[in-house]
Amino acid sequence: RVPLIVRMPPRITPGTEVPQQVRLMDIAPTLLDLAGLEIPSNMEGESLVPLLEGKTLPYLPAFAESAPYRHQFPQQPRVHYKGNKGKWRMVRTERWKLIMIPHPDGDIFELYDLESDPGETNNLYDALPGEVGKLRPTLEAWLQKDSHRDTDRSAEEQRSLDELDPATRQQLEVLGYIERSSASEKDSPKK
């Protein structure tokens, strides 16, 4: 539910609203299209220009994955474990969200009806095999496109974090993007 705002008069009529779900992966092809440049055939995503011009596009399912290892919400009772294979993956349509939570004993799936349960409190995975049957192949096809999806890059990512200047690191920690390091916990004032 993050708005995407595009301004490009006269091509886009001011005040045009597009209710259809769009994706971050669609921004690059859209910008290339608006600039009159060719969109590479291997680029993921679709140009959103038809929607901005009041036309239609086929429905665009959205995909997401978590960072390899996050303790952002330690009170979360769902499974978290270290490593890239621990990434949660998700496909979302206008109405449904299917989440895959990898676990060493077998993947855990959750299905939510976002119209009747926007807070995602009632897992319908076992109750609605028909919806699962539509969404799961879409999610699996997306995963197959990413040949590096389970490559463990945690050491590389940690080196990148270690190279951050202290002020930037502190901002990212406060925002919850990275885990608070023991060094910054020592340096922070006691309340």
N, C-alpha and C positions, 0 to 999 in steps of 0.2 A: 504493500500500500504506500509505496514511495512515489510521489509524483515525478513525472518527467516533463519538463517545460522546454519547449522549442520555440524560438522566435526567429522568423525569417520572412519579413514582409517583402514583396507582396505575394509571394508564393503560398504562404500559409495564412489563412484568414485569422485575424486576432480573435481570441475567445473560443476557438475550436477546441472541443473536448472529445477525447477518444476514451470510451469506457473499457475498451478491450485491454486485457492484460498484455503488456509488452515486457521485453527482457533486456537486461544490460547487454547481452550479446548482439542485440539489434542496433545498438547505437553506432558502432563503427560503419556497418553497411549503410545506415541512414545518412550519416555525415558524408560518406563518399558519394552517395546518390545525390544529395543536396548540392554537393560541389561539382556535380557533373562528371565525376570520375568513375571508372570501371570498378565494379565490385569483384574481387578475386573469386573464382569459382570454388576454391577450397575454404573460403571464409565462412565460419558458422554465423548464423543469424540471418535476418531478413531486413531489407529496407522497410522502414515504417512510413516512407513518404506517401504511399497510397492512403494510409489512414489519416495522415495529416492533411491530405487533399480531399477528405470526405469520402474516399472510396473504401473498399473492404479488403481484408486479407483473410486467408484461412486462419483458424485458431492456432495460436502459437503456445505450445506448452513451455512452461518455465522450468529450469533445472537449477539446482543449487547443491553445494556441498559445504560441510563445515571445515574449519581448519583441522590439521592433523591431530591436534591435542589441545583441548581447551578446558579449563576449569572455570569457565565464566560463570556458570550457575551451579555451584557445588551442591545446592539443595535439590537439584534435578535428580529424581529417582531412576531415570533411564541410564543405560549403560554408556560408560566412557572408558576407553582404554587407550594407551599410548601407541603412537605410530600412524602412518598414513592409512593403513588398512582400517584404522579406527575412525575414518571420516564417515560422517553421516551423509547420505545422498538423498535427494528429494526431487520429485516431479510434481508440478502443480498445474492444474487446469483452472478454469474459472470457478468451478465448484469443488473440486477434489484435490487433496494433497496426499501423496503416497510417500512415506519416509522409509528408508532402509537404514537400519542401524547395524553395522557389522559387529559380530561377536564371535569369539573363538569357537563357541559351541554351535554356531549357525546364525545366519542373519536374522534379525528381528525386523518385522514390518509393521507399520502403523498406517491406517487409512482414516482420513478425516473429511467430513462433509463441511466445507467452509461456509456454506449458506446457513445451515442450522446449528453449527457448532464452531463459530469463528475462534473460540478459545482453545480448540483442539483438546477437548476433555474426554471425548467418547471415541475410542479406537474401534473402527468398524471393519477392520481387516478380515476377521473370520466371518463376519455377518454378511459381507457383500463381495463374494468371489467374482461376480460379474464385473464390477468396477475395477477390482484388482487385476482381472484378466485383461482389461483395456490399458491400464496404466503401467503395469509391471514390464511388459515388453518395451514400452516407450523408454522407461528408465534404463533398462538393460541395454537397449540399443545405444543410448547416449553414453553409457559407461564403456561400451565396446569401442567407441570412437577415440577414447583417451587411452593411448597405449602406455602412458606414464602414470595412470591413475593411482596405482598403489606403490609407486616408487617411494622409498623412504628418503625424504629430503630433510628430515628433522635436524641433522647436524648442520646442513647448509643453512637452514632457516635460523638456527640458533646463532651461527656465526654472523648472519645479517643483523640479528637483534643486538648482539654484543657490540656491533660497530655503530649503533645509534648513539647520538649525543644524549647526555642525561636528560635534558629538557624534553626532547622528542619522546624518549622512552617513557618519561613520567606522564606525558599527555596520553600516550597510547595505553598505559596501564590504567589511568583514571577512567578512560573511555571503555575499558574492558576488552580492548583488542588483543592485548598480550597479558600474560600472567605476571603479577607483581613479583619482581625478583627479591631474593633475600637481602641483597645489597640495598635496594631502595626501601625495603621495610625497616632496615637498621637506621637508614638515614632520615626516615620520615619522623616528624615529631609525634610524641605520645599524646593521646587525648585524655 
